[in-house]
Amino acid sequence: VFLLLNNLTMFLNPFSLKGRIRRSEYWTTNFIYFILYFTYISMIDKVNDSYILIFGILFLPLVWVMFAQSVKRSHDIGNSGWFNLIPLYGLFLLFANTERGENKWGKSPKE
């Protein structure tokens, strides 16, 4: 039960740019994003043109969540969110280790 509750609290503030997240939350968010992204891409051919705009607008919050999670993951390894402007930095975030202890963006999510 504790493990289930811990996983449910993982995504409490997905739209916020403040704080830190663990690598597992970042991996999970990326996995969900790519599933929804490829579902969206596959639907473009199957729907008429008027729905493409609606689906695109509905997809924007998901893009923001990915951006916010990337910023929080940058904070977790001790970098500013501006580092996300570096090409392929998101790939680095998938594998980088957490900065132990508290940093200027908050307490370690592992504690």
C-alpha positions in Angstrom: 0.0 0.0 0.0 2.9 2.4 0.9 4.5 1.8 -2.5 1.2 2.5 -4.3 0.7 5.8 -2.4 4.3 6.8 -3.1 3.8 6.3 -6.8 0.6 8.3 -6.7 2.3 11.3 -5.1 4.9 11.2 -7.8 2.9 13.5 -10.1 1.4 16.0 -7.7 2.6 19.1 -9.5 3.2 18.2 -13.1 2.7 21.8 -14.4 5.0 23.5 -11.8 8.6 24.5 -12.7 9.6 24.5 -9.0 11.2 21.7 -7.1 13.0 18.5 -8.0 12.0 15.1 -9.4 13.7 11.7 -9.4 15.0 10.0 -12.5 12.2 7.4 -12.2 9.5 10.1 -12.5 11.3 11.6 -15.5 11.5 8.2 -17.2 7.8 7.5 -16.5 6.8 11.0 -17.8 8.8 10.5 -21.0 7.3 7.0 -21.5 3.7 8.3 -21.2 4.5 11.3 -23.4 5.9 9.2 -26.2 3.0 6.8 -26.1 0.5 9.7 -26.3 2.7 11.4 -29.0 2.8 8.4 -31.3 -0.9 7.9 -30.7 -1.5 11.5 -31.7 0.7 11.2 -34.8 -1.1 8.0 -35.9 -4.5 9.6 -35.5 -3.6 12.5 -37.8 -4.1 10.4 -40.9 -7.4 8.9 -39.7 -9.3 12.1 -38.8 -10.5 15.0 -40.9 -8.7 18.3 -40.9 -11.0 20.1 -38.5 -10.1 17.7 -35.7 -6.3 18.1 -36.1 -6.5 21.6 -34.7 -8.5 20.4 -31.7 -6.1 17.5 -31.0 -3.2 19.9 -31.4 -4.6 22.3 -28.8 -5.3 19.4 -26.4 -1.7 18.2 -26.9 -0.2 21.6 -25.7 -0.7 20.8 -21.9 1.3 17.6 -22.4 4.1 19.5 -24.0 4.1 21.9 -21.0 4.2 18.9 -18.6 7.3 17.5 -20.4 9.0 20.9 -20.3 8.2 21.3 -16.6 9.4 17.8 -15.7 12.6 18.5 -17.7 13.2 21.7 -15.7 12.6 19.9 -12.4 14.9 17.1 -13.4 17.6 19.7 -14.2 17.1 21.1 -10.7 17.6 17.6 -9.3 21.0 17.3 -10.8 22.0 20.8 -9.7 21.6 22.7 -12.9 19.3 25.6 -14.0 16.3 24.9 -16.1 17.9 27.0 -18.8 20.2 24.0 -19.5 17.2 22.5 -21.4 18.0 24.8 -24.3 21.1 22.6 -25.0 20.4 20.1 -27.8 20.0 16.5 -26.5 20.2 17.6 -22.9 16.9 15.7 -22.2 18.7 12.5 -23.1 21.4 13.4 -20.6 18.7 13.9 -17.9 17.5 10.3 -18.4 20.8 8.9 -17.1 22.3 11.6 -14.8 22.5 10.9 -11.1 20.7 12.9 -8.4 22.6 15.6 -6.5 22.5 14.3 -3.0 21.1 16.4 -0.2 19.5 19.8 -0.4 20.3 22.3 -3.2 18.9 25.7 -4.0 15.9 24.1 -5.6 14.8 22.1 -2.6 15.2 18.9 -0.8 16.3 15.7 -2.5 13.3 13.7 -3.7 15.0 10.6 -2.5 14.8 11.7 1.1 
